[in-house]
């Protein structure tokens, strides 16, 4: 991937740099080939990643079951696959030229 995000058919692939224990849940800026995502949950037994998946499900208007954690469940460096996102946050939309049909 040349960016933090790319389409694989109708699935959006995101490289994430997570920040647990943040003041609020927020999608940040692109930092190199990763998208910064902060969540309020503590990094204990994968709970921060689970919380991030639920937060991002709302941001992309999908079910949490439509988001797969490819790697990084217990790490700040993650890759997620989001099946058929219904909405794209602006930071993601401006990095993607075309949304699949």
Secondary structure as UniProt FT lines:
FT   STRAND          5..8
FT   TURN            9..10
FT   STRAND          11..19
FT   STRAND          26..31
FT   TURN            32..33
FT   STRAND          34..38
FT   TURN            45..46
FT   HELIX           47..60
FT   HELIX           64..66
FT   STRAND          67..71
FT   TURN            73..74
FT   STRAND          77..83
FT   HELIX           90..93
FT   TURN            94..95
//
